Amino acid sequence: GYFGSHQHSFRVEDKNGDTVLHGEPVGAYSVNQTYACLPKDDACYTFFIGGSYAWGDTRFPPPSYSVSFDGKLVRRSDSWLFDSVQFGGSCKPRCNEDNESLIEFFLYDRTRDVEYEYEWDLTVTNRNSSATVSSGVVPQGADNPPLAHKIMCVPKGSCSSFSISAPNVIVNVTTNEALFLYPVYSLAMDNVTYRKVEWYAPEDNGFGSDNQTTNMGSCTVGGLCDEQTQDLFDLELRTPAKYEGASIDTYKMGWNFGFNEYDDRDWRKQFLLRDGDYNDRAYDLDSTYGVIECVPKDGCDLSF
């Protein structure tokens, strides 16, 4: 692949989840090639790649990669922040395509000084109830790979909520100084990306947050929100297949949802929801993005 100055990492796993190939590009604006001899019979491999930034600015060449197996091109792309692809003759769908939806989670974290864990929880929400279908941790630091990946299957047509919590890592006991983290992560369900951000964590004097929750799928007001006081905001947008750059920078395409009227002391009311909270990395081409949130039921006092 060809990589810019920002950091990226890749690896290949076999069908048992064992890493058979991994690496990180060496040097800015350089071409890196990696080869490995892998068993061909009864084989299924998954290639993962991810990093801290996706270029949309046409002044710089975008990071790109290509994967070939058994002499055939599997995938080539220069419009990505995270990506995965299966190859080999024995690959099967990762979820039951008839009655399940696939949720894909990536996280990239370059903090290497100490060991710590992010905790996550996935719930499926129905009317007046929710149930945890999966949960776990993402170990980071020291000998753990910076690129984490998880596939989860949920009932098709469901409303799912993914919550992630940051650890409180104390690096100086005397001053109670905590380690401030800057992971980049993404969440997608059935090829709709609902979150792709650099997350500042944990919360520190009003900056950053201790946790984030992302809603995905087929959600309803009655299933997700308080019907008496809230409405459902459900946004879906599609990017073009062709553009002047490899992706679209967020400063070239933005939106916000909030109150029409507000006073100077509470100017944030105009930004109840805004694009950078859900995607601050760049928009991949030929891709779908979504946002689902419960918002105050205030009728025409709100605008998009």
C-alpha positions in Angstrom: 0.0 0.0 0.0 0.9 3.7 -0.3 0.5 5.6 3.0 0.7 9.2 4.1 2.1 10.7 7.2 -0.7 9.5 9.5 -0.5 6.1 11.3 -2.1 2.9 10.1 -2.0 -0.7 10.9 -3.0 -3.9 9.2 -3.2 -7.7 9.8 -4.5 -10.9 8.3 -6.4 -13.5 10.4 -7.2 -17.1 9.5 -10.6 -18.7 10.0 -9.8 -19.5 13.6 -9.0 -15.8 14.4 -5.3 -16.3 14.6 -3.0 -13.6 13.2 -0.9 -14.9 10.3 0.4 -11.5 9.0 0.5 -8.0 10.5 2.4 -4.8 10.1 2.5 -1.0 10.1 3.7 1.1 7.2 7.3 2.4 7.6 7.9 6.0 6.6 5.6 8.8 5.4 4.5 8.8 1.8 6.1 5.5 1.1 5.2 2.3 -0.7 5.2 -0.8 1.6 4.9 -4.4 0.4 4.3 -7.4 2.6 4.2 -11.0 1.4 3.4 -14.3 3.1 2.9 -17.9 2.1 -0.4 -19.1 3.4 -2.2 -22.5 3.1 -4.6 -22.4 0.1 -6.8 -25.5 0.7 -9.9 -25.1 3.0 -8.8 -21.6 3.7 -10.5 -18.4 4.7 -8.6 -15.3 5.6 -9.7 -11.8 6.7 -7.7 -8.7 6.0 -8.1 -5.7 8.4 -6.7 -2.2 8.0 -7.3 1.0 9.9 -5.7 4.2 11.1 -6.1 7.6 12.5 -7.1 9.7 9.5 -8.7 9.5 6.0 -7.6 12.1 3.5 -10.3 14.0 1.6 -8.1 17.0 0.7 -6.9 16.8 -2.9 -3.6 18.6 -2.1 -2.2 15.3 -0.7 -2.2 11.8 -2.0 -4.6 9.6 0.0 -3.4 6.4 1.7 -4.2 3.4 -0.5 -3.8 -0.3 -0.3 -4.3 -3.4 -2.4 -4.6 -7.1 -1.4 -3.9 -10.0 -3.7 -4.3 -13.7 -3.0 -3.3 -16.6 -5.2 -2.4 -14.2 -8.0 -5.7 -12.4 -8.0 -6.6 -8.9 -6.8 -8.9 -9.2 -3.8 -9.4 -5.4 -3.2 -7.8 -2.1 -3.9 -9.0 1.1 -2.2 -8.0 4.7 -1.5 -11.3 5.7 0.1 -11.3 4.3 3.6 -10.5 4.8 7.3 -11.2 1.3 8.3 -11.8 -1.7 6.1 -12.0 -5.5 6.1 -12.3 -8.1 3.4 -12.5 -11.9 3.4 -10.7 -14.1 0.8 -10.1 -17.8 0.2 -12.2 -20.6 -1.1 -13.9 -21.6 2.2 -15.3 -18.3 3.5 -18.8 -18.2 4.8 -21.1 -15.2 5.6 -20.2 -13.9 9.0 -23.9 -13.6 10.0 -27.0 -15.4 8.8 -28.0 -13.2 5.9 -31.7 -14.3 6.1 -32.5 -13.2 9.6 -29.4 -11.3 11.0 -27.8 -7.9 10.6 -24.0 -7.5 10.8 -22.5 -4.9 13.0 -18.8 -4.1 12.5 -16.7 -2.3 15.1 -13.2 -1.0 14.6 -11.0 0.9 17.1 -7.5 2.2 16.5 -5.4 3.5 19.5 -1.8 4.4 19.4 -1.3 5.0 23.2 1.4 2.4 24.1 2.7 3.5 27.5 0.4 1.4 29.8 -2.1 -1.4 29.6 -5.8 -0.6 29.9 -9.2 -1.7 28.5 -12.2 -0.1 26.9 -15.5 -1.7 27.9 -18.4 -2.1 25.4 -21.9 -3.3 25.5 -24.4 -4.1 22.7 -28.2 -4.0 23.4 -31.2 -4.7 21.2 -34.1 -2.3 22.1 -37.7 -3.2 21.8 -40.7 -1.3 23.1 -40.2 -0.5 26.8 -37.4 -3.0 27.1 -33.8 -3.7 26.1 -31.5 -6.8 26.3 -27.8 -7.1 26.2 -26.8 -9.4 23.3 -23.0 -9.0 23.6 -20.4 -7.3 25.7 -16.7 -7.3 26.1 -13.5 -5.3 26.4 -10.9 -3.9 24.0 -7.4 -4.4 25.6 -4.9 -1.7 24.5 -1.4 -0.6 25.3 1.9 -2.5 25.6 1.8 -5.8 23.6 -1.8 -5.4 22.3 -2.3 -4.5 18.7 -3.4 -0.9 18.1 -6.1 -2.1 15.7 -9.1 -3.8 17.2 -12.0 -5.4 15.3 -15.2 -7.1 16.3 -18.2 -8.6 14.3 -21.5 -8.9 16.0 -24.8 -10.4 14.7 -28.2 -9.1 15.8 -31.8 -9.9 14.6 -32.5 -8.3 11.3 -34.7 -5.3 11.5 -33.8 -4.6 15.2 -32.8 -1.4 16.9 -29.4 -1.8 18.4 -27.4 0.5 20.8 -23.7 0.1 21.2 -22.1 1.8 24.3 -18.4 2.1 24.9 -16.7 3.3 28.1 -13.2 4.7 28.6 -11.0 3.6 31.4 -9.8 6.0 34.1 -6.0 5.3 34.0 -4.1 7.2 36.7 -0.6 8.0 35.6 0.4 10.2 38.6 -1.0 9.2 42.0 0.3 12.3 43.7 -1.6 14.7 41.4 -4.3 12.3 40.4 -3.5 12.9 36.8 -5.3 10.7 34.4 -4.2 9.4 31.0 -6.1 11.2 28.3 -6.9 8.9 25.3 -7.6 9.7 21.7 -8.9 6.5 20.1 -10.4 6.5 16.6 -13.3 4.1 16.1 -16.1 3.3 13.8 -19.4 1.5 13.9 -21.4 0.2 11.0 -24.6 -1.9 10.7 -25.4 -3.6 7.3 -23.0 -1.2 5.6 -24.4 1.9 7.1 -21.8 3.8 9.1 -23.3 5.4 12.3 -20.1 6.6 14.0 -16.6 7.4 12.7 -14.7 9.7 15.1 -11.7 10.4 17.2 -13.0 10.1 20.7 -11.5 12.3 23.5 -11.7 10.3 26.7 -12.2 10.4 29.6 -14.1 13.6 30.4 -11.9 16.4 31.7 -13.3 19.8 32.8 -16.2 19.6 30.3 -14.0 18.4 27.5 -14.4 14.8 26.1 -16.6 12.2 27.6 -16.4 9.0 29.7 -18.7 7.0 27.4 -20.5 7.2 24.1 -23.7 5.4 22.8 -24.5 4.8 19.1 -27.9 3.8 18.0 -28.2 1.7 14.8 -30.8 -0.1 12.7 -34.6 0.1 12.5 -35.5 2.2 15.5 -38.8 3.7 16.4 -40.0 6.5 18.7 -41.8 4.0 20.9 -38.9 1.5 21.0 -36.1 3.9 21.7 -37.5 7.2 23.1 -39.8 8.6 25.7 -42.9 9.2 23.5 -44.2 11.9 25.9 -41.2 14.2 25.6 -39.2 13.0 22.7 -39.2 12.5 18.9 -36.9 10.3 16.8 -34.3 12.0 14.6 -33.3 9.5 11.9 -30.8 10.7 9.2 -29.4 8.7 6.3 -27.2 10.2 3.6 -25.4 8.7 0.7 -22.1 9.9 -0.8 -21.4 9.9 -4.5 -19.3 7.2 -6.2 -17.0 9.8 -7.9 -15.6 13.0 -6.5 -12.5 15.2 -7.0 -10.7 13.5 -4.2 -10.5 9.9 -2.8 -13.0 10.9 0.0 -14.9 14.0 1.1 -13.5 16.1 3.9 -16.0 16.9 6.7 -15.5 20.6 6.3 -16.9 20.3 2.7 -20.1 18.6 3.8 -21.7 19.5 7.2 -25.0 19.6 9.0 -26.5 20.4 12.3 -29.9 20.0 14.1 -31.1 22.3 16.8 -33.3 25.0 18.1 -34.2 28.0 15.9 -34.1 30.4 18.7 -31.7 30.6 21.6 -29.9 33.2 23.6 -26.2 33.9 23.7 -25.7 32.2 27.0 -27.0 29.0 25.6 -25.8 29.0 22.1 -25.2 25.3 22.1 -28.9 24.7 21.8 -28.5 25.3 18.0 -26.3 22.3 17.9 -28.3 19.5 19.7 -26.8 17.2 17.0 -24.1 18.0 14.5 -22.0 16.1 12.0 -18.6 16.2 13.8 -20.0 14.1 16.7 -20.7 11.3 14.3 -18.1 11.6 11.6 -15.0 13.8 12.0 -12.6 11.8 9.8 -14.0 12.2 6.2 -16.8 10.6 4.2 -15.8 7.5 2.1 -17.2 7.6 -1.4 -20.1 5.5 -2.5 -21.1 4.9 1.1 -24.1 5.3 3.4 -24.0 7.2 6.8 -26.7 7.3 9.4 -27.6 9.0 12.7 -30.4 8.0 15.0 -31.1 9.9 18.2 -33.9 10.9 20.5 -34.5 14.7 20.5 -36.9 17.0 22.4 -40.4 17.1 21.1 -40.6 20.8 20.2 -42.1 20.8 16.8 -41.3 23.8 14.6 -38.8 25.2 17.1 -36.3 22.7 15.7 -34.6 22.8 12.3 -32.1 20.8 10.3 
